[in-house]
Amino acid sequence: MSIEDARWDAVEDGVEILREGDATGAIALLTRVSEEDPDNEYALHYLGAAYFETQEWQRSLKAYLSALELSPGYLGAIIGAGHTLRMMGELDKALRMGKQALLKRKDDQDALYLMGLAHYQRGDKAAAIDYFERFLLSRPEAEVRTEIQGLLQVLRGQVVPLEEDDQDD
């Protein structure tokens, strides 16, 4: 078995726990894996994803960046770091991560999604529309497709978003 295969095998349970919605359990398991093998970029990437789920932005970013130190071309870690930066309000840095991802794969669905959301948060309607339209061409899953179609309607002025207080009614 190759080192890469062994590293994937080591994170498999943690990834499954994370997919089942137990981010705290995944953090415990993936932390143990990363302590046993500090060069396991997969453990660090999924640790970043688990911290993202618990909204621990600094820890999430640290884990993603650690994965990128080990594997600078790790597309998932680039995009994960970009979304974490976006959630931290670091939109320029998030956009740089998105651009870096698109340099690696010009029509990457996750990178287009990141770029669209970051531009949307920034208030750059034209860029957000462009990235969201490109994202829709990538044939995303129904749930996220519906979300982006709704955002496009808002950006185009076809619907007015609910105010925060109106959503409780």
C-alpha positions in Angstrom: 0.0 0.0 0.0 1.3 3.4 -0.9 1.8 6.2 1.7 -1.0 8.2 0.0 -3.4 5.2 0.3 -2.4 4.7 3.9 -3.1 8.3 4.7 -6.5 8.2 3.0 -7.3 5.0 5.0 -6.3 6.8 8.2 -8.8 9.6 7.7 -11.7 7.5 6.4 -13.5 7.1 9.7 -13.2 10.8 10.5 -14.5 11.7 7.1 -17.5 9.4 7.6 -18.2 10.8 11.0 -18.1 14.3 9.6 -20.5 13.4 6.8 -22.9 12.0 9.3 -22.9 15.4 11.0 -20.7 14.8 14.1 -18.1 17.5 13.6 -17.0 17.3 17.2 -16.3 13.5 16.9 -14.5 14.1 13.6 -12.3 16.8 15.2 -11.3 14.3 17.9 -10.5 11.5 15.5 -8.8 13.7 12.8 -6.7 15.5 15.5 -5.4 12.1 16.6 -4.6 11.1 13.1 -2.8 14.4 12.4 -0.8 14.0 15.7 0.2 10.4 14.7 1.1 11.5 11.2 1.8 15.3 11.0 2.4 15.0 7.2 -1.1 13.7 6.5 -2.5 16.5 4.4 -5.9 14.7 4.2 -6.2 14.7 8.0 -5.5 18.4 8.1 -7.9 19.2 5.2 -10.8 17.3 6.9 -9.9 18.8 10.2 -10.3 22.2 8.6 -13.7 21.1 7.3 -14.8 19.9 10.7 -13.7 23.1 12.4 -15.6 25.0 9.6 -18.7 23.1 10.6 -18.3 24.1 14.2 -17.7 27.7 13.1 -14.2 27.7 14.6 -12.8 29.9 11.8 -9.3 30.4 13.1 -8.7 26.7 13.7 -10.3 25.8 10.4 -8.1 28.2 8.5 -5.0 27.0 10.4 -5.8 23.4 9.4 -6.4 24.2 5.8 -3.2 26.3 5.6 -1.2 23.4 7.2 -2.6 21.1 4.6 -1.5 23.5 1.9 2.0 23.8 3.4 2.3 20.0 2.9 0.6 20.0 -0.5 0.5 23.4 -2.1 -1.7 22.2 -5.0 -4.4 20.6 -2.8 -7.4 22.1 -4.5 -9.9 21.1 -1.7 -7.7 22.8 0.9 -7.4 26.0 -1.3 -11.2 26.2 -1.6 -11.8 25.3 2.1 -9.4 28.1 3.1 -11.2 30.4 0.8 -14.6 29.7 2.3 -13.2 30.1 5.8 -11.7 33.4 4.9 -15.0 34.4 3.4 -16.8 33.6 6.6 -14.2 35.6 8.5 -15.0 38.6 6.3 -11.6 38.5 4.6 -13.1 38.7 1.2 -10.1 39.9 -0.7 -8.1 36.9 0.6 -11.0 34.6 -0.1 -11.1 35.9 -3.7 -7.3 35.3 -4.1 -7.9 31.7 -3.0 -10.7 31.3 -5.5 -8.5 32.7 -8.3 -5.7 30.3 -7.3 -8.2 27.4 -7.5 -9.4 28.5 -10.9 -5.9 28.7 -12.2 -5.5 25.0 -11.3 -8.9 24.1 -12.8 -10.6 26.9 -14.8 -14.2 25.6 -14.4 -14.0 24.0 -11.0 -17.5 24.0 -9.6 -16.4 24.6 -6.0 -14.1 27.5 -7.0 -16.9 29.1 -9.0 -19.2 28.8 -6.1 -16.6 30.4 -3.7 -16.0 33.2 -6.2 -19.7 33.9 -6.6 -20.4 34.0 -2.9 -17.4 36.2 -2.1 -18.4 38.7 -4.8 -22.0 38.6 -3.6 -20.9 39.3 0.0 -18.7 42.1 -1.3 -21.6 43.7 -3.2 -20.0 43.2 -6.6 -23.2 42.2 -8.5 -21.8 41.8 -12.0 -19.0 39.5 -10.9 -21.3 37.5 -8.6 -23.7 37.0 -11.5 -20.9 36.0 -13.8 -19.5 33.4 -11.4 -22.9 32.1 -10.4 -23.9 31.6 -14.1 -20.7 29.8 -14.8 -21.4 27.7 -11.6 -24.8 26.7 -12.9 -23.3 25.6 -16.2 -21.3 23.0 -14.2 -24.6 21.2 -13.4 -24.6 21.4 -9.5 -26.8 19.3 -7.3 -30.5 20.4 -7.1 -30.3 22.0 -3.6 -27.4 24.3 -4.3 -28.6 25.0 -7.8 -31.9 26.3 -6.3 -30.0 28.4 -3.8 -27.9 30.0 -6.5 -30.9 30.6 -8.8 -32.5 32.4 -5.9 -29.4 34.6 -5.3 -29.4 35.4 -9.1 -33.0 36.5 -8.8 -32.0 38.8 -5.9 -29.0 40.1 -7.8 -31.1 40.9 -10.9 -33.8 42.6 -8.8 -36.4 40.0 -9.7 -37.1 39.4 -6.0 -36.5 41.3 -2.8 -34.7 39.4 -0.1 -36.5 39.1 3.3 -35.1 41.3 6.0 -33.6 39.4 9.0 -36.6 40.4 11.2 -39.2 39.3 8.5 -37.9 35.7 8.5 -39.3 35.0 11.9 -42.9 35.8 10.9 
